[in-house]
Amino acid sequence: MSEDTALPAPDDWPAVREWRKATRARLIDERRALPRGVRTRTAFTVTSALRASPEWFAGKRLGFYWPMKSELDLVSFVRSVLPELAAAALPVIVEKQKPLEFWRWTARTELCNRGVWNIPYPAERVLVEPEVLLVPLVGFDAAGYRLGYGGGYYDRTLAAFARRPFLIGVGYELGRLPTILPQPHDIPLDVILTEQGRIELTAR
């Protein structure tokens, strides 16, 4: 668990933004330094927790992510549950500072590698609006708020959806923070899964 001191005032957004930037960089460095065995065990624990809750996915449209910067790799899990889903989809940045689009993905989908962060995405644009989202975490707190990469893409996307999807945050326990100093634009998760299993969220 990461310890952070000297938190800025929650209503001082410039100071909060700088604190988040420094905390984000530190957590990503710590995540990248994790031994391969820890990553493997964490992925197994998180995948097991997901498999133990089939009601989250059965017959639903699932949005997930292609891992980067040592995020948990759950692509194999999604591939294994494809027969149970209505659809699976990957996020695509179609324009900077705009909501993400989710494009349909199958085990045979051809991927391009020319995204904003050079992340693979489907070559064909078939729009899907997810009912469930697997959301990667850099950091998180017990109220269910997520520290991401600072681009605001997930918050803008969730605000644009006609119906809010069920949000499952997945990450490493090292990302646990006393608070991320949530702001009005931050949207809390419904569930968080780490190598310690399912985390009970105080705001839920």
Number of C-alpha atoms within 10 A of each C-alpha: 10 14 9 11 6 6 14 15 11 14 11 11 14 12 14 19 14 12 17 20 15 11 20 19 13 14 19 19 13 14 21 13 10 13 9 11 9 12 20 13 12 23 23 17 18 24 22 13 16 18 14 10 10 12 10 17 21 15 15 16 22 28 25 22 23 15 14 13 10 16 20 24 21 18 13 10 16 23 13 10 14 19 11 14 14 14 21 25 25 23 25 19 17 13 10 10 11 15 21 20 20 26 22 24 28 14 12 6 12 12 13 13 12 11 12 12 9 10 17 20 25 20 15 13 13 12 14 19 21 26 20 19 24 19 19 24 25 26 27 26 21 18 18 25 25 27 26 19 17 11 11 15 18 19 16 17 16 16 15 13 13 8 11 15 18 17 21 20 25 28 26 27 21 19 24 22 20 15 18 23 22 19 13 5 10 17 17 19 21 17 17 27 23 23 21 11 17 16 15 14 16 9 11 11
